[in-house]
Amino acid sequence: MARFDVVVIGDANPDLLFRGGDVVPAFGQHEHIVEEARLMVGGSGAIMACGAARLGLRTAFLGLLGDDPFGRFMLDALRERDVDASVSRVDTGRPTGVTVVLSRGEDRAMLTALGTIAALRGDDVDLEVLADARHVHLSSYYLQEALQPDLPALFDKAHRAGATTSIDPNWDPRERWNAGLLDLLWLTDTFLPNSAEARAITGIDDIDVATESLSERGTTLAVKFGQGGGLAKAGDELVHVEAVPVDVVDTTGAGDSFDAGFLAGRLQAWPIKRCLQLAVACGSLSTRAAGGIAAQPTMDEAVSAIDSLEAT
């Protein structure tokens, strides 16, 4: 029996979250007052790992952090959420990355100092950990610059050990939209972009056509929509699911919680529509509180939200 249901490879960096009031900065030494500033768990990979653990999956996080207060904050927070962070690496020569998040309810802007985020390499990945996982998930593909050349070999080794694989690309800060990703999709069982990313990667504005184009590379697609909800395509099956109604406080990490839900369903061999329903419920419910992990649902909470929506 595999030790882990999910091993997440990727980014773990604190989010310094500003929300409420006038969160749009202005140069010229203008000072704006906001209602709240909090240091919170950040990084697509770390938030996804917390969401997976919250759903009851045996989860490990494998990333690179600095030997500094931000790195220790992240490692402690992951452990508190029942994520095994013992397989992560600490770099004494680089600072942990950090993101400033300016949140306006359903929208946000982000400023990221990469630090250790872009420095993770294939040599940092313990192959025994991959061999002891049912599923391997990669977050923030475009930020993983040092890791990108090693990913085909790592995914191949994961498959040979019996694991499935997935990628959440996140946004490409350089907006080049390839960096080997399209070729890697042939080794990727599940691809989890949002609709803007899927359109940018393919250069196709129609999201259904963009999804069809990506699925031709042999991967299952689960696409998040900006206003909630999503679509999934597995082979010839295409399904759409609407968002779960919630009072949105902050959308930080909603896509990562969506990922956790979809993969939890896949690992239980649920039908594709049920997997998407769980993903959408997890993403929607995670927006009920500030930050990426505070409102992530348990499996019982997410299933209850799905059942309640179907009953209406």
SULCORLIN-V546494 format. One record per residue. N is the residue number from 1. NEAR is the number of other C-alpha atoms within 8 Angstrom. D_FIRST is the distance of its C-alpha to the first C-alpha in Angstrom with 2 decimals. Layout:
BEGIN
n=N near=NEAR d_first=D_FIRST
n=N near=NEAR d_first=D_FIRST
END
This chain:
BEGIN
n=1 near=2 d_first=0.00
n=2 near=7 d_first=3.79
n=3 near=7 d_first=6.42
n=4 near=13 d_first=8.83
n=5 near=12 d_first=9.81
n=6 near=14 d_first=13.00
n=7 near=15 d_first=14.62
n=8 near=16 d_first=18.36
n=9 near=12 d_first=20.77
n=10 near=17 d_first=24.37
n=11 near=13 d_first=27.18
n=12 near=17 d_first=27.58
n=13 near=17 d_first=31.23
n=14 near=15 d_first=33.27
n=15 near=15 d_first=35.33
n=16 near=12 d_first=38.86
n=17 near=14 d_first=39.64
n=18 near=14 d_first=43.26
n=19 near=12 d_first=44.08
n=20 near=10 d_first=47.15
n=21 near=7 d_first=50.72
n=22 near=8 d_first=51.66
n=23 near=13 d_first=48.55
n=24 near=6 d_first=50.20
n=25 near=8 d_first=51.47
n=26 near=7 d_first=54.87
n=27 near=5 d_first=56.20
n=28 near=4 d_first=59.66
n=29 near=5 d_first=58.54
n=30 near=7 d_first=58.13
n=31 near=6 d_first=56.14
n=32 near=8 d_first=54.25
n=33 near=7 d_first=53.07
n=34 near=11 d_first=49.63
n=35 near=8 d_first=48.45
n=36 near=8 d_first=45.17
n=37 near=9 d_first=43.33
n=38 near=8 d_first=39.86
n=39 near=8 d_first=37.29
n=40 near=10 d_first=33.92
n=41 near=15 d_first=30.41
n=42 near=13 d_first=30.77
n=43 near=11 d_first=29.29
n=44 near=13 d_first=27.51
n=45 near=16 d_first=24.16
n=46 near=16 d_first=24.44
n=47 near=16 d_first=25.62
n=48 near=14 d_first=22.90
n=49 near=14 d_first=20.22
n=50 near=13 d_first=22.10
n=51 near=15 d_first=22.32
n=52 near=16 d_first=18.62
n=53 near=13 d_first=17.99
n=54 near=12 d_first=20.94
n=55 near=12 d_first=19.38
n=56 near=8 d_first=16.42
n=57 near=11 d_first=13.87
n=58 near=11 d_first=11.96
n=59 near=15 d_first=14.27
n=60 near=14 d_first=15.46
n=61 near=17 d_first=18.89
n=62 near=13 d_first=20.08
n=63 near=13 d_first=23.85
n=64 near=15 d_first=27.08
n=65 near=16 d_first=29.37
n=66 near=15 d_first=32.67
n=67 near=13 d_first=33.60
n=68 near=8 d_first=35.75
n=69 near=6 d_first=36.03
n=70 near=12 d_first=34.44
n=71 near=13 d_first=31.37
n=72 near=9 d_first=31.03
n=73 near=9 d_first=31.61
n=74 near=12 d_first=28.73
n=75 near=9 d_first=26.21
n=76 near=8 d_first=27.34
n=77 near=9 d_first=27.16
n=78 near=13 d_first=23.59
n=79 near=10 d_first=22.53
n=80 near=7 d_first=24.67
n=81 near=9 d_first=22.77
n=82 near=9 d_first=19.37
n=83 near=14 d_first=18.47
n=84 near=10 d_first=17.11
n=85 near=11 d_first=20.03
n=86 near=6 d_first=19.64
n=87 near=11 d_first=18.66
n=88 near=10 d_first=22.00
n=89 near=9 d_first=25.12
n=90 near=8 d_first=28.61
n=91 near=11 d_first=31.72
n=92 near=7 d_first=34.81
n=93 near=6 d_first=37.14
n=94 near=9 d_first=36.49
n=95 near=13 d_first=36.65
n=96 near=15 d_first=33.88
n=97 near=15 d_first=34.66
n=98 near=13 d_first=36.22
n=99 near=13 d_first=37.24
n=100 near=11 d_first=40.28
n=101 near=12 d_first=39.82
n=102 near=12 d_first=43.01
n=103 near=15 d_first=42.04
n=104 near=10 d_first=44.34
n=105 near=9 d_first=42.31
n=106 near=10 d_first=41.04
n=107 near=8 d_first=41.76
n=108 near=11 d_first=41.24
n=109 near=7 d_first=42.18
n=110 near=8 d_first=40.21
n=111 near=7 d_first=41.27
n=112 near=8 d_first=38.59
n=113 near=7 d_first=39.03
n=114 near=10 d_first=36.19
n=115 near=12 d_first=36.01
n=116 near=14 d_first=32.61
n=117 near=17 d_first=31.22
n=118 near=11 d_first=32.57
n=119 near=11 d_first=31.89
n=120 near=13 d_first=28.11
n=121 near=9 d_first=27.63
n=122 near=9 d_first=25.03
n=123 near=5 d_first=25.41
n=124 near=7 d_first=24.26
n=125 near=8 d_first=20.81
n=126 near=8 d_first=18.27
n=127 near=7 d_first=16.63
n=128 near=6 d_first=13.77
n=129 near=10 d_first=13.02
n=130 near=13 d_first=13.20
n=131 near=11 d_first=10.87
n=132 near=10 d_first=8.16
n=133 near=14 d_first=9.06
n=134 near=11 d_first=9.02
n=135 near=12 d_first=12.75
n=136 near=15 d_first=15.50
n=137 near=12 d_first=18.78
n=138 near=13 d_first=22.11
n=139 near=14 d_first=24.97
n=140 near=15 d_first=28.71
n=141 near=13 d_first=28.86
n=142 near=11 d_first=32.60
n=143 near=9 d_first=32.47
n=144 near=13 d_first=29.95
n=145 near=9 d_first=32.81
n=146 near=9 d_first=31.66
n=147 near=12 d_first=28.13
n=148 near=10 d_first=29.34
n=149 near=6 d_first=30.19
n=150 near=9 d_first=26.73
n=151 near=10 d_first=24.76
n=152 near=9 d_first=24.99
n=153 near=7 d_first=23.46
n=154 near=9 d_first=20.67
n=155 near=11 d_first=19.85
n=156 near=9 d_first=20.10
n=157 near=11 d_first=17.65
n=158 near=14 d_first=15.13
n=159 near=10 d_first=15.75
n=160 near=7 d_first=15.55
n=161 near=9 d_first=12.01
n=162 near=8 d_first=11.17
n=163 near=13 d_first=11.88
n=164 near=11 d_first=14.88
n=165 near=15 d_first=17.75
n=166 near=13 d_first=20.58
n=167 near=13 d_first=23.83
n=168 near=13 d_first=26.27
n=169 near=12 d_first=29.40
n=170 near=11 d_first=31.57
n=171 near=8 d_first=35.26
n=172 near=10 d_first=36.71
n=173 near=5 d_first=39.35
n=174 near=5 d_first=41.24
n=175 near=6 d_first=41.03
n=176 near=6 d_first=40.56
n=177 near=9 d_first=37.52
n=178 near=7 d_first=36.01
n=179 near=7 d_first=35.08
n=180 near=7 d_first=32.87
n=181 near=9 d_first=30.94
n=182 near=8 d_first=32.14
n=183 near=6 d_first=31.03
n=184 near=10 d_first=27.56
n=185 near=12 d_first=27.13
n=186 near=10 d_first=26.64
n=187 near=10 d_first=23.26
n=188 near=14 d_first=22.52
n=189 near=12 d_first=20.82
n=190 near=11 d_first=22.31
n=191 near=13 d_first=25.51
n=192 near=13 d_first=26.63
n=193 near=13 d_first=30.27
n=194 near=12 d_first=32.96
n=195 near=11 d_first=35.96
n=196 near=7 d_first=38.15
n=197 near=11 d_first=35.63
n=198 near=13 d_first=35.06
n=199 near=13 d_first=38.84
n=200 near=10 d_first=39.43
n=201 near=8 d_first=36.83
n=202 near=9 d_first=38.33
n=203 near=7 d_first=41.91
n=204 near=9 d_first=42.09
n=205 near=8 d_first=43.42
n=206 near=7 d_first=42.44
n=207 near=10 d_first=38.85
n=208 near=6 d_first=38.23
n=209 near=9 d_first=39.52
n=210 near=14 d_first=37.58
n=211 near=11 d_first=34.35
n=212 near=9 d_first=35.27
n=213 near=9 d_first=35.97
n=214 near=11 d_first=32.62
n=215 near=13 d_first=30.69
n=216 near=7 d_first=32.51
n=217 near=9 d_first=30.31
n=218 near=10 d_first=27.35
n=219 near=15 d_first=25.62
n=220 near=12 d_first=25.13
n=221 near=14 d_first=27.53
n=222 near=14 d_first=27.46
n=223 near=12 d_first=30.77
n=224 near=14 d_first=32.00
n=225 near=9 d_first=35.69
n=226 near=7 d_first=37.86
n=227 near=6 d_first=39.17
n=228 near=12 d_first=35.83
n=229 near=13 d_first=34.15
n=230 near=14 d_first=32.68
n=231 near=13 d_first=32.04
n=232 near=14 d_first=29.16
n=233 near=15 d_first=29.43
n=234 near=11 d_first=26.94
n=235 near=6 d_first=28.80
n=236 near=5 d_first=31.99
n=237 near=6 d_first=30.92
n=238 near=8 d_first=32.48
n=239 near=9 d_first=32.32
n=240 near=9 d_first=34.03
n=241 near=11 d_first=33.39
n=242 near=8 d_first=35.88
n=243 near=11 d_first=35.25
n=244 near=13 d_first=34.84
n=245 near=5 d_first=38.18
n=246 near=8 d_first=38.03
n=247 near=6 d_first=40.56
n=248 near=10 d_first=39.48
n=249 near=10 d_first=39.83
n=250 near=14 d_first=37.99
n=251 near=15 d_first=35.91
n=252 near=10 d_first=34.25
n=253 near=15 d_first=30.56
n=254 near=13 d_first=30.76
n=255 near=9 d_first=29.42
n=256 near=13 d_first=26.37
n=257 near=17 d_first=25.68
n=258 near=15 d_first=26.20
n=259 near=12 d_first=23.51
n=260 near=15 d_first=20.99
n=261 near=19 d_first=21.99
n=262 near=13 d_first=21.92
n=263 near=9 d_first=18.45
n=264 near=12 d_first=17.16
n=265 near=12 d_first=18.85
n=266 near=11 d_first=17.55
n=267 near=8 d_first=13.88
n=268 near=6 d_first=14.98
n=269 near=6 d_first=16.86
n=270 near=9 d_first=20.15
n=271 near=7 d_first=23.45
n=272 near=11 d_first=24.77
n=273 near=10 d_first=27.56
n=274 near=9 d_first=25.40
n=275 near=15 d_first=23.24
n=276 near=15 d_first=26.58
n=277 near=10 d_first=27.94
n=278 near=15 d_first=25.11
n=279 near=14 d_first=25.62
n=280 near=17 d_first=29.35
n=281 near=16 d_first=29.11
n=282 near=16 d_first=26.99
n=283 near=17 d_first=29.41
n=284 near=14 d_first=32.46
n=285 near=13 d_first=31.56
n=286 near=17 d_first=30.76
n=287 near=17 d_first=34.45
n=288 near=12 d_first=35.76
n=289 near=10 d_first=36.02
n=290 near=11 d_first=36.86
n=291 near=13 d_first=34.21
n=292 near=16 d_first=30.83
n=293 near=11 d_first=28.60
n=294 near=8 d_first=30.96
n=295 near=11 d_first=30.83
n=296 near=13 d_first=27.31
n=297 near=13 d_first=26.42
n=298 near=9 d_first=23.71
n=299 near=9 d_first=22.10
n=300 near=7 d_first=24.67
n=301 near=8 d_first=27.51
n=302 near=13 d_first=26.64
n=303 near=10 d_first=26.28
n=304 near=8 d_first=29.52
n=305 near=10 d_first=31.28
n=306 near=12 d_first=30.30
n=307 near=8 d_first=31.48
n=308 near=8 d_first=34.66
n=309 near=8 d_first=35.50
n=310 near=6 d_first=35.07
n=311 near=5 d_first=37.31
n=312 near=4 d_first=40.17
END
